């Protein structure tokens, strides 16, 4: 008979440990539990794992830190349950290109950052920086040091004095000058979550589902503001304020916006933006361009129609359409080359630079400078906004910063003056101390001031002395109109050339092809400008 007291021979391999690993993975796969997942779905929201799978190319996600969490053990030290950390992160691909992705799990502690496990929150930021790839943040959560309950569960309060040291906020800032960063606000986003969404090159939120604020309704109620989430930080509030770039109706649309944005950018500042295969003829000319600008300067026209006709078809990706509305900003392609495109919008304030329009210009120029994108500017700027509102909003302060961003910009630049370029803001249509492409449509006009109003101020004495002030004003205006002709300016070589508007696309495509070899990869760090 075999000796029952004899110890069993050691097992070959590591099956018990593998079984334990798989058991722990199964526990974390349940996220915050079936009830919390059901509640997430009932609210019309996907879980973080569903979001990651939809955002990335199929079967490309490689998760990191799958079994990080808080274990519950019995008196014998055996694991009863592993509550996962509320961050899901790892590597994957978007459009075949590597990215780092990190997402908040709202089913675990409402997505509130876990002050007891700081490493996992910081890791994806460092990973993206060191791998030199974009980072995508799927954000639905709040706080940086956990909830108020964390004080009781940890036995001490988290010290936010080294805020960056706690959750890598300093790395958020550094990454703005290193790799493309994208933020998707897919639910309520507060505190550190709001900072993570704002510290991006592009952000998008889902209408009616997402909201962003520094502190939510329960907190602001304490200062006498009884508001719901949408009233406090819904998409209408945040897009108009410039807190978030774009808003869409569904989460799927948010994922598609992120994919589109990244398609224009390099993997990091060490590379150049990728060119797509040209699909639109360079010599395409649109006859509608010849008549789109009215002769009457008091009449407006649709600048977005011009953009559609001159850029590669369906290539314009607009950013922040409800912020700084007198300036249109976004990304586009010319002969397959990606560019930052700025354009005046005469439908809003006549195209003048308002305080928020100046901030928008800075943001777009910094994006171009950081990722080596040429700038194309379709200019129709009558100057800075004037009046009490402009002074209250510090327009000139923001305007000077926009001018500084343009002057410090080193990427190739092409300006087409479509109609107006007046005053200080009109003069800031291109860097002034280096070579730029600068052309004007036949409809262009410029000067220190528009003749309307400027004549009355400059010729006040003559007008007061005239027997017929109205006739004298008409005489002076007619004389100045002839001298103001853009052809007179072109005679002095103050501008490269006057062009037929129908030649705009071929000209800009030529610029894009010439500009391509002029760009230099490397750190510009425009986002760190003081």
Secondary structure, 3 states (H helix, E strand, C coil): CCCCCCCCCCCCCCHHHHHHHHHHHHHHHCCCCHHHHHHHHHCCCCCHHHHHHHHCCCCCCEEECCCCEEEEECCCCCEEEEEECCEEEEEEEECCEEEEEEEECCCCHHHCCCCCCHHHHHHHHHHHHHHCCEEEEEECCCCCCCCCHHHHHHCCCCCHHHHHHHHCHHHHHHHCCCCCEEEEECCEEECHHHHHHHCCCEEEEECCCCEEECCCHHHHHHHCCCCCHHHHHCHHHHHHHCCCCEEECCHHHHHHHHHHHHHCCCCCCCCCCCCCCCCCCCCCCCHHHHCCCCCCCCCCCCHHHHHHHHCCCCCCEEECCCCCCCEEEEEEEECCEEEEEEEECCCCHHHCECHHHHHHHHHHHHHHHHCCCEEEEEEEECCECCCHHHHHCCHHHHHHHHHHHHHHCCCCEEEEEEEEEEHHHHHCCCCCCCCCEEEEECCCEEECCCHHHHHHHHCHHHHHHCCCHHHHHHHHHHHHHHHHCHHHHHHCCCCCEEECHHHHHHHHHHHHHHHHCCCCCCCCCHHHCC
